[in-house]
């Protein structure tokens, strides 16, 4: 079920990419690929040098205000003395953007994050997966006619409810990332 949703969204994004490219450049319609690097904290923790994330994305804007994005995110290891986890996943989101000038805008996005996690506690280890909502807000700045820089805050709500392990709670991952988008 989860794979069919991901494949369906990827197919929709691919089909709509052609429609985006077919529109004139005056409408600011485009597709992009991007990459981001950042840090994250888990449920009330702190940002630190050892909690890095990497994200790749593919998306498109139909006009200056509305777009779709598919992304893959890898979180490094996080946790404390009693439990650690490592998570990665794929997100699908709808983007709303407000252009503030010809080269700068603010955006918000929300969607679903399909994740897998490995969890280790003193009571044992387990694998978990699921799909939970995520949302983000950010800014983009045009560096050239085909290259933009983004700065983004995101929150991923990963609900790791594992009956076999005690002491594992649901986790919110707050991220701050900087990235670039190559626009076509």
Beta strands, then each sheet from edge to edge (+ up, - down):
strand 1: 30-42
strand 2: 52-61
strand 3: 66-79
strand 4: 83-99
strand 5: 104-121
strand 6: 124-144
strand 7: 147-158
strand 8: 171-183
sheet 1: 1+ 2- 3+ 4- 5+ 6- 7+ 8- 1+
end
